[in-house]
Amino acid sequence: MSDAEVWATIAGLAAISVVARSFFMISNEPWPLPGWARAVLKVAPLAVLVAVIAPEVFMTQGEIIATWRDPRWPAVLAASGYFFWRRGILGTILVGMTVMLLLKLGLGW
């Protein structure tokens, strides 16, 4: 690509970004969201969290984990149990990491 094409691409992407981000501020009236959109937006954070964490728990090197002797399984179970018991995020992370480190360093998993 030439320099002109690169700059044209950057300018085009910037313009698209500005229009897309200001699209909802152009109108003077609020835009009502349909009920189905509100329902989808309520579960969106959970869906994103699952999409990020699930591959780390269930896969290694791009393949499904075939053995139960992986420290991530008990760590996820312990962290999930703690979360449902106490509802604390920091404790959930600490419990999960502690179990995983004990299994990795202590038992050599």
N, C-alpha and C positions, 0 to 999 in steps of 0.2 A: 504494500500500500504506500502511496505517496503521502507526503506531509499534509497536503490539502485534504486528502481523503480521511486521514486520521482526525484532523481538526473538524471536518464536517461531521464525522461520526460522533465526536465528543459533543459538538454543539447540538446535534439532533437528539442524542440521548439526554442531554441536559434539558432541552425543551420538552421532551416527552415526560421527563421526571417532574418538571415544574407543573405542567398541565395536569398530570395524573394526581399530584399531591394537592393541587388547589382546586380540583374539580368540584369538591363538595362545598367549597367556600364561595363559588361563583354566584350561586343563587342566594337571594335575600330571605327565602323561606326555608324552614327546616324540612328535610326530606324524611318522611316516615319510613321506618323499616318494616317490612312485612314480618308476620309472626314467625315464619319458617327461618328467616334470616337471623332473628333474635335468638331462636333456639340453637341454630348452628354456631353463632358467636359465643354462646355460653359454654359449649364443649370444645371450642377451638384450642384453648390452651392445653387441655388434657390431651387432645389429639396430637398436638405438636410435641408434647413431652413424651408420649408413647413412641412417636416416630423417631425421636432422637435416642431414647434410652433402649428400646427393644433390640435394635441391632447390636448394641454393646453387650446385652445380656445373653442373647440367643445365638450370636455368631462370633466366630473368630477367624481371621484371615479370609473373610468373605464366604465362609462355609458355616452351616449349622453345627452347633456343638453336639457331638455324638456321645459324649460321656457325661455321667453325673458327677464325675470327680473334677469338677471345675469350681473354683471358689466363688464365682459370681452367683451361682444358684443359691447356696445357703445365705450369702450376703443379702441378696434381694429378698429372700423369705424373711430373714431377721429384720431387715430395714422396714419391710412392709408391715410386719407384726408390730414393730415399735410405733410406726406411724398410726396404725389403727388403734393402738392402745393409748398413746399420749398426744397425738396430733401435732407433733413438733417437727419442723423441718430440720433444724440443726441436729437434734438427737437422731433423727432418721439417717442423716448422712454419717454421723459419727458411728452409729451402730453398724451400718452396712460396711463402712470402711474398716472398722475394727474386726468384724467377722472375716472379711476378705483377707486382711493382713495376717490374722492369726492362722488361717488355713494355708495361706501361701508361705509364710515364713515358718510357722510352727510345724505344719504337717508336710510341707513341701509340695503342695498341690500346684 
